[in-house]
Amino acid sequence: MVTLSKILDQIQSYLPGCNTRLVEKAYVWAAKLHDGQVRKSGDPYLSHPMEVAYILAQMKLDLPTIAAGLLHDAVEDSAISLEEIKKEFGEEVAFIVDGVTKLKKLPNPAERAASQDKLTKQAENIRKIILAMSKDLRVILVKLADRLHNMRTLEYQPEHKRVKIARETLEIYAPLAGRLGIDWVKSELEDLCFKYLYPEEFRRLEQEVKKRVEASQEYIEKVKSLLKNLLEKNGISGRVLGRVKHLYSIYRKLLKYNLTIEDLDQIYDIIGFRVIVNTVEECYKTLGLVHALWPPIPGRFKDFISLPKPNMYQSLHTTVLGPDSKKIEIQIRTEYMDKVANEGIAAHFLYKEGVFTSKYGQYKYLEWLSKLIELQKELKNPREFLESLKLDFFPDEIYVFTPKGDIITLPVGATPLDFAYAVHTEVGHRCVRAYVNDKLVPLDYKLQTGDIVKIETSPNQTPSRDWLKIVVTGRAKSRIKQWLNREERQKMIELGKELLNKEIKKQGLSATSIKEEDLIKFSQEFRIKNTEDLYFLIGSGKITPKQILKNYLEIKKVEETQEELPIEEQVEKLGIKEGLVERFLTQNLKDVVVVNGTDNVLFHLAKCCRPIPGDEIIGYITRGKGISVHRFDCPNLKDLDTERLIEVRWGKVENRSYPVHISIVCSDRKGLLANISSVIAASESNVLKAEVRTTSDQKAFFDFYIEVNNKEHLDKIISNLFKINGVLSVERKLV
C-alpha cells in the first residue's frame, strides 16, 4: 500500500516547501472513516483512497484536490456528512468530494426506467461527466484517478463486471484522459482495458512486442547515439529517448490496416524516438538536421507546434529512412512541450502555497469543453448526442484557416457548412457559397488540413432540411434543427390562430369578445401556458378549435352562475344525489370478479379499500354475504382470518364503472371548481359525491367520489388534474 510519506514526497517534488497539513489531516480522517472496511482484494479499504491521492500527486495537482482524493469515498461509505467535510477541510475540498460522489450516484427509479437501453445510460453518464467538468475540472481528475486504481485492481471483480467496467473505461474515461492531455493515464487505462476485453490478443501481442524490443535493443542504442552526436556537433543541448508504443495503440494500428499479430513487422513505429530541446527554434533546426542525415518519408511529416492539438499537445513528427534502411518515427519538442504532453492540463495549473490559483477556463485548451457543454444542452436524444460526441469529443481532426488566419478545428469529413457554423450560427444560417483556397467549392466539399475557407452570406438565405445531410458536427446539426423547428412551429401557430378564429365566427361569436387569457385558463388540461402554445396545438392537430371553445363556453357559463358564491355552496350546487357510491359498492359483480372452479358466488367490493380493475385483489369469504373483494394493500387484511382468504381475479370488466375517492388540495381561487369539474368531465368520468372545506390560509381541500372504468382511467384523470393551476396534490384515498 502507498504510504503517506510517499504521497508527501511526491508533492514536495513539484511543490517544494509547501505546507502539507491539509493532506495529512485528510489522511487521518480517511483512516478513521474507513477503519475496518475491506476491499474485494482483501486489502484495507484505506489503500484505495491512498492510491488515488498518490495518482493525483503524480498528476502534479494542488493540495485541496489531493485531500479530496483521500476523502472521495467518505460521504458515500461512512457516516460523515458533506457539511462536516466543508467545516473541517474548507469549501473547495467539499465541492470536489461532492462532485465525485454525484458522479457515482445511481439514477432514481423513474430515471432508471427511462434509461434501460445501453445508449441512454451511456449518454447520461457522459452528460454527468460534462456537467461535473463544467463546474470544476478537478472533479473529473479525481474520478480519473479513482478509475485508474479500480482498473489496476479489476481482477478481483466478477468477470461480467470486469468486462462492463473495462468497456465503459475504454469508451469514456480513456478518451477523456486523452482530451485532457494526460497521456500516461490514457495509455495505462487503454492497456488495462485491452487486457480484460481481449485477453488472448493482449497476451499474444505483449509477447511479440517484448521479443521485438529485446531484439532491437542494439539498434535503439545506435539510433539514440547518432541523434545525440547530431545535436552535439551542431551546438544543440538536448535529450534523446527511445520509447515503445503502448500495446493498445499497436493493436488499433493492426486493426486499422487490417493486419494480424503475425503481421507485426509491418508496423514500423512500434519503437519511436523523442528528441527534447530547449526552444522552438531548435526544434525546427533539429528537424532540418535529421532530414539531412536520413531521407524523410513523403507525407509522414506533421507540425503540431504551429497547429497544436485541442489538448495543447505540441511536437514535430517525422518518419525517416534510418540506419539499415529501416523506417523510424522521430518526435521533436521542447522541455515544456514534453511536460504538457505528459501532464496535460495540470501542466498549465499555477500554484501558490500548494493551492490552485489560476482559472484554467481561460486557456484555449478548454474550448472543446464549452462546445461539449453546449452540445449536451441542445441534443436531448441519446443516439444523436452520442453520434455527435464521437465526432466532437473523440475525433480525428483537421485544422483549417479563416481568411484572417484564425485556426478552426473540425472533425475529419467536415464541410464548408460545418466551418460556417463553427465561425458563428448566423454565418451558417446565411451561407450561400464557399471558397476553399480561392476556388468555389460545393457546400458538401470535404475540407482538408491547411485549407483556407471563405464563406459568402446573404440575408435572404435560410437553412434547408437537406443541409442536415451535408454537415457532420453536432453544433451545425443542432443549430439547423433548431432553426427548422422554430420555422415549423411558427407556421403551425399561424395556422392554429386562423382555424380558431374561423371556429369562433362559426359559433356566432366575436373574436374580440373572447379574452385570450380566458382561453388559456380554461384549457389547462392541455398544459397550455400561453396563446402561442394554444395556437400551435391547434395548428398541429393535437387539439381541435371545437374542444377549446366547448370548454370555454361550458366553464364560462358555470362561472357566471357561481362566481359570487363561496366554494362550499358551489359544491352543493353540483346537485349530486346521495347514496350513489353505496349503490355502486353493493352492485352484483357476477362475471366481473371470478374465482377458479366456483360459479354463482356473490361478490361485492370492500368499502374499506374500494378496488377497481387494474388493482391487485384478493377475496375474503364472509359469513352469509358471499366474497368481499379487497385490494392487496388493504390495511384491514392483517386483521382478517387468513384461512378464509381466497385467490380471485378480475373477469369481464368492460362497460362498467367503479367508484373511487380522490382527495385534492389546492390554492383557493376563482374558477377552481369549474376547472376541476371540466377536467373530470373531459376525462369521461362523472362525480358521484363531492365535499369541500377551506382554510384561512386560502387552501381548499376537496373530496370527490368519481366513476372510473379501471386504474388506467383513474391515473389519466389524476394526471390531468395535476395540470390545473393551483392544484398542489391529488391522492387516491382508501375510503
N, C-alpha and C positions, 0 to 999 in steps of 0.2 A: 504493500500500500504506500502511496505517496505520503511523505511526511510534511508537517507544517514547515520545517526548516527548508525543505526542498522548494516549496512554493515561495517562501520569503527570499531565498537565494535567487530564484529566477526573477522575482520582482526587482530586486536590487541590481540585476544585470542591465536593466533598461531604465530604472528609476533610482539611480544611486543616491543613498542618503535620505530617501523618503521615509515618512513616519507610517509604519505598517500596523498601528494599533487597531485600526478598523478591521483589517483582515484577521488579526489574531483574536479579536473579540468574536468575530463571526465564527471562527473555528471552535472556540469554547462553547458557544451556543449550539452549533451544529452537532458537536459531540454529545451534548446533554440531550438535545431533542431527538436524536436518532439512537440513543443508548438502548441496547437490547434488540434493535432491529437488524435483520439479516437479509442479504440479497440471495437470489436463487443460486448463485455460485457458492454460497456458504460463507462468503466474506462479510464482515461487519458492514452495515449499510453506509456507515460514515465513509467507507472507501470510495463510494460513488461521488458525493459532493467534493471530496478531496481531489479526485482525479479531474473533475470538471473545473475546479479552481485552478489546477495546475495547467490544464489546456488553455484556459483563459490567460494565464500568465505567459504561456508560450506564444499566445497571440499578441502579447505585449499590451494588454488592456489596463484600464485605470483601476484604482483600488475599490471604488464602490461596485464595479462590475464583478471583480473577483470575490468580494464579500457576498454579493448576490448569488454568485455561483455556489458558494458554500451553503447558502440558505435556500436555494431554489426549490427544494422539495419540502421545506419546513412547514409551510402553511397546509399543504396537502396531506402530509404524512405525520403530523404531530398536532399538539393542542394549541400551538401558538397562533395568534391572530395577526393579520396584516398591520393592525394598529400598533401592536406591540413591537413589530419589526420597525415600523416608522419611528416609534418613540426611542428605541434603542440604537438604531443604525441610520436614521435620517430618511427623509422623503425619497431621495434618489435611489437608495438600495431597495426600499419598499416598492417603489414604482417598477423596478426591473423584476423583482420577485413576483409581483402581482401579474405582470405581463407574461412571464414564463408559465405561471400557474394557469392563466386563462387559455394559453395555447394547449394545455393538456386536458382541459375540461371536456367531458362528453357533452353533446347537444342534449337538450331536453327531449322528452318523448315525442312531442309534436315535430320537432326538428328531425329526430331520428326517423320517424315515419316518412317524413317528406324527403329524406335523403338516403333511401335504401340502395340506389344504384351506385356503382363504384365511381362513375363520373362525377355525380353530385357531391359525394363525400370528398373526393379529391379536390374539387373546385372549392368547397367550403374550407378545407384545410389550408389551401393556398390563400384564400381570402383572409383567414385569420392571421396568417403569417404576414401578409402585406399590411394589414391593419396594425399589427404589432410593430413592424419596421417603420411605419409612418409616424409612430409616436416616439419611439426611441430605438435606434438600431441595435443598441446593446442588448435589448431583449432577445433578438434573434441570434446574436453572437453567443449568449449563454445557452440558448436552445441548440445551436450547432455543437457546442462543447458537450452538452448533455447527450446529444445523439451520437457523437463520435465515441464517447466512452461506452454507451449502450451497444454500439456496433462492435466495439472491441470485445465485449463480453456476451455477444449474441449466442454463442454456443450453448449457453445454459437455458435458453428458451426452447419450448417445443418446436418441432420442425415447421408446422403451419404458421406459427408466429414468426419464426426466423425469416421465412420467405416473404411474409406480409411486410415486416419491418424493413427488410432489405429492399424490397420493391419501392416502398414509399421513400426510402432514403435516396435511392438512385434517381427517382423521378422528381423529387422536390429538394432535398437537403444538399445533395452533392452539387447540382447546378447552382443552387443558391450560394454555396461557398465560393463557387467559381465566379459568380456575378459580383461577389464582394471582394474578389481578388485574392482570397486566402487559398492559394494553390495547394499547399501541403495538406490542408484539411480536405479539400475536394479530392485530391489524389488518393488519400488514405480511405476516405468514405467509398469511393468508386471501387477500389481494390477489395475492400471488405464485402461490399455488395456482390461483386463478381464472384467472390469465394462462396457465398451462400446461395446465390441464384443459379450459378452454373459451376458446381463443384468439380466436375470431371474436366471441363475445359480449363478451369483455373489451375488445377493440379498439373495438367499436361503442359500448359503454356509456361507455368512457373519453372518447370524442369527444363524445358527447351531454352528459355531465355537465360537461365542460370548457366547452362552449358556454353551458350554462345558468348556470354560475358566473360566467363573464365577463359575461354579460348582466345578472346580478343584483348586480354589484359596487356600483352606486349604492344599490340597495335595502338591501344588507347594511350599508353605512356609515350609512344613515339609521336603521335599527333600532338599531345599536350606539350611535349618538349619542343617540337617545331614551332608551335604557336608562341610559346614563351620566348624563344630565341628571336622570333619575328618582332615581338614587342620591344625587347631589349635593344636590338640593333637599331630600331627607329626611335629610341628615346621615350617610349611609352611605358608608364608604370601601370601594371595591371595584374590580374589573376586569371588563370585558366583552369577550368573544371571540366571533368568528364562526367556525364550523367547517363543513367539508364532510364528510359521512359517507363512510367508505371504500367503495370500489366493490363489494366482495363483499357488504357488508351491504345496499346498494341492490339488488343482483341478487337476494338472498334475499327481499327485500320484494316485488319484482316477481313472483317465483315464488309467494310466499305468497298474493298477491291475484290470481293467475292473469293477470298483465299481461305485456305485451311491452315491449321497449325503446322502441317508438313511443308507449307509454302513460306515459312517464316523468313527464309533467306532473302525473299523478295522485298521485305520491309527493310530499307537501308538505314532508317533513322532510329533503330532501337537504342543505339548509343549515340548521344549527341554531345556537342562541346559548347561550353559557355565561356566567353571572354568578357571579363569585367574590368572596365577602365574608369577614369575619373571624370571625364567631361563628354558632352555630346559631340564636340568637335573631334575628340579622339575616337569616338565610336565610328564616325564616317571615315576617318583616316585609316583605322584598323580594317574596315571593310575593304577599302581600296587595296591595302597591303595583302589581305587574304586572297582577293581576286587576282592579284598579280602573281601570287605564289601558286595557286591552284585554279584551274578554269571553273567559272561558275556554271551551274546547270541552268539553261534558259527557262524563264517562267517560275523559278523557285526562289525569287527574292521578295521579301516583304518588309516594308518600312513602317513599323509600329511606333517609331519615335515621332515622326511628323503626323501620323494618323493613329493616335492611341486607341486601344480598345475601350469600350464603355466603362470597364472596371479600372481604367487608367493604366493598364499594362503597356509598357513601352520597351521596345527592343528592335534590333535589326536581325532578321532571319535570312540566312542564305544557305544554299546547298551547293557544294563544290565537288569536283572530282579530285579526291585527296590522294595520299600515298597509295601505291599499288593499284591505282585507278579505281578506288572504292569511293562510292558516294558517301559524303558525310555532311551532317547538318551542323551549322555553327550559329550561335546566338551571340550578339554583341550588345552590351548595355553598360550603363554607369552603375556605380555602387548604389545610388539612390533608387534607380530603376529596378535593381535586383531586390532591394528591400521591399519596394511596392509589389513586385511580382510574387514575393513570398508571404508578406504580411497583409497585403490587400489594404482594405480601408483603415486598419489600425495604424498603418504607416503614416496616415495623414492626421492622426489624433495628436493634439497638443496637450501637455500635462503641466499642472502646477501643483507641487506638493502631492503628486500621485493622483490628482483629480482631473478628470477630463474637462477642458476649458473652452474648446473651440467648437462652434456649431458645424458639424460635418455636412449639414444640409446645404451649406454654401458652395460645396465643391461640385463642379460639373460631373464629378464622379457619380453622383446620385440622380442624374437626370432621368435615368431609366426607372428609378423608383417612383418619381412623380407621375411618370407615364402609366406605371402599373396601378397606382392608386386611382388614377382617372379611369383606367380600363375596368377595374373591378367594381367601380360605382356604376358604370354605364351598362355593362353586359351582365344581365341577370341570368340568362340561360347558361347552365353549366357547360354544355358542349361548346357553345360559341366562346365562352370565357377561356376554356382550356385550349381550344384551337388557336385563339389569338395569343394566348400565353406562350405556346410553343414557338411562335414567331417572334414575339416581343420580349420574352423573358430568357429563352434559351436558344437564340438564333445563331445561324451562320450569317455574318453581317457584311454589308458593303458600305463604303464611305463615298458620298457624292458631295458636290460643292454647289453653293448658290453662286450667282454671277458676282457677288461681292466677296467670295472666297470663304464664306462660313461653311463649316462641315456639317452635314446632316447624315446621321447613322440610320440605316434602314436594313431590314432583313433581305437575304438573297431572294430574288424573284420580285422585288418591289418595282413599281411602275412610276411614271411621272405623276400620276394622280396621288399615289401614296406620298410622294415628295411634296406635292402641293398641300395636302392635309397636314403633313409634318411641319410645314412652314407656318400655316395658320388655317383655321377652319374656313374662313371666308375666302381665302385663296383657293382652297379646294372646291368650295361650292361654286365659285365663279370661273373655274378653269375652262378655257375653250381650246387651247392648243399648247404644245410643249416643244421646246427646242433642247436638244442634247448636243453639246459641243458645237453649237451654232447651226445644227441641222434640224429641220422639222421632223418630228417623230410621232407615231400614233400614241394615244394615251395608254395603250396596253404594252408599250415597249418595255423590255426588261433592262433595268439600269445596271451598270457595272461600276465597280470601284474606280474613282478618278473622274467620272462623268461630271461635266458642268451643266446644270439643269436650269433652264429659264422657263417660267410659266407665264402665259398671257391670259388675262382675265377679261370678263365682260360683265357689266351689271345686269345684263339680261339673261345670263346663263344660270341654270339651276341644275341640281343633281338629277341623275336619271337612275332608274332601278337597274339598268344594265351596268352601271358603274360598279355595282356590288360584285360583278363577275371579273372586274379588272383589278380591283385593289386587293392587297393581301394583309395589310397591317390592321390590327384591332382598332386603332384610332380612326383610320379612314372609314372602316366599315361601320363603326358605331355612329360617327358623325353623319354619314349618308343616311343610315336608317333613321336617326333622329329627325333629320330634315323631311324624309319621305313620310314618316309617321305624323309629323306636325301638319304637313300639307293634306294628308288624307283625313286627319281629324277636322281640319278647317272646312273641308268640303262637306263632311258629314254634319258639322254644326250648321252650316248654311242650309243644307237640305232639311235638317230637322226643324229649323225655325220656320221654313216655308211650309212644311207639312202640318205643323201645329197651328199656324195662322189659318191655313185652309180649313182645318177641322173646327177651329173657333168660329169662323164665318158660317160653316155648315150647320153648327148648333144654334145659329141665330144670335151669337154673342158678338160683342165688340172687343177687339184686341186691347184697346185702351182701358177697358173696364176691368181687366184681369191683371192684378199685380203679379210681377214676376216672382217676388218673394213668397207669395201665397202658393204659386205653382210648385216652388221648391219645397216649402214647408209640408205640403200635402202629398209629396212624392217621396217621403223619407224611406219607404220600404225599398226603393231602388238605389239607395245610397247616393243620392244626388246632393252635391254641395253647392252648385251654382248653376246659372242658366246655361252655361256652355256644356256642362255635363248633361243637362236635361236634353238640349238640342242634339248633342252627339248620340245619346242613347236612342232617340227617335230616328235620327238620320241613318244610324247603322242597323236599324230594325230590331233592336233589343227590347224596346217597348213601343207601344203604339200611341198616337195622339189621343185616341179614344180612351185608353186606360187612364191617362193623365187627367183628362177633362172629367171623366166619370168620378175619379177620386176627389177631384177639386170640388165638383158641384155637390156631391153627396156630403162631404165633410163640411162644406160651407153652410149647407142647409142645417146640419146638426148644430154647428157652432152658433148660427144665428138664433136658434131656439133655446140654446143652453148657456150662451156666453155670460148671462147675468147671474146664473145660479151657482151656488157653491158646488164643489166637485162631488160631495156626498149626495146632494139632490140629483145631480146629473146621473149618478149610478142608479138611483131609484127610478128615474125616468126611462131607463132602458126597458122597463116593463117585463122583466124576467119572471117566469112563473116558478113558484116554489115547488119542490118535490121532484123536479126533472132529474136531478142527479140520482136520487134514491131509486127512481124508476129504472134508470139505466143499469144500476148495480144489481137489481133483482130480476132483470130480464132473463128469459130462458136461453142458456148458452149451448143448446144441443148442436152438435157438429162444430161449434167454434172451438171448444176445448175437448180433446179426446184423450182417452187412456187405453193403452193396448189391451185388447181382449175383453173390453167391457162396453156394453151397449146400454142405451136408455138410462143413463145415470144423470141425475140432476146436478148441474154445476152452477155456481154463482161466483162473481168476482168479490174478493175480500175487500171490505170497506176500509180496512186499515192501511192498505198499500195500493189499491186501485191499479192492478196490472193492465197493460194494453199489449196487443200483438207486437212482437219485437222484443218484449221483456223476457228474460229467463223466468220460467214459472215452475211451481210445484203445487201439488194438490194436498188437501188435508181432509180426511174423512170425518165429517161431523156426525153428531148423534141426531138423526132424523131430518137433517137439512141437506143431504147429499154431500157433494165435494166442494169445499171452499178453495178457490184458486188464489194463490199468493205469489207475489214477486219473490225471487230467490233471495233478495236482500232485505226482505221484510223483517223489521226488528222483532215482531211478535213470534216469529218461528221458533226462537230459542226457548219460549215458554210452552210450546206445544209438545204433545206426546209424539216422539219420533216414530213409534210403532205405527202411527196412523197416517204418516206422510206417504204420499204415493206419487210416482212419476207421471206427469201429464205433459201434453204439448199442444200447441196451437193447431187447430184444424182449418176449417173453411172460414176465413176471417174477412173475405171480401164483402163489400156493400153493407158494412156495419160501422157504427160509431161507438166510441167509448168515452166515458167522462174522465177528465184529468183536471187536477187542481194545480194552477200555477200562481206563484207569488211574484209580483212586480214591484220594485222600489224605484221611484222616480223623483226628480226635482219638479215640484208642482209648478205648472204654468198653464196659461190659457190654451185651449185646444188639445190638451194632452189626452183626455179620454177619447176624443174624436179620432186622434191619431191611432191609439191602441185598438179601438173598435174597428177602424178601417183596415188595419193590418190583419186582424183576426179574420175579418170578412173576406179580405183579398186572398187569404190562405185557405179559403173554402172550409171554414170552421164556424160554429155557432157558439154563442155564450149561453150557458145553462144557468149560471148564477154569478153574481158579482158583489163584492163588498169593498169598501174603501175606508181608510182613516188617514187623516192628515196631522202633521205636527207643526209646532210653532216655528220650526226652522225650515219651513217651505218644502217638506218632504211629503210625498204621497205614497201610501202602501196599499196596493191593490191585491185582492184575491179573486181570481177568475176561475170558474169551473167551465171548461170548454169541451166541445166534441172533437175527437180526433179519430182518424182511421187506424193509425198504428204509430209506433215510436218514430219512424222516419218522418211522418207528417208532423208530429209534435216537435221534433228537432228543427224542422224548417220554420215552424211558427216562432219558436224561441229565437232562432237566428234572425228572423225579420223584426221581431220586437226589439232586439238589441240595437237595431239600426235607427230607432227613433231617438231624436234629440231629447236628452233629459233622462232617458232610461239608464239607471245605474246598475240594476241587477234583475235577472229573470231566473226563477228557480222552480223546478217541479217539486211539489210537496207530496208527501206520502198520504196525508189525509185531507 
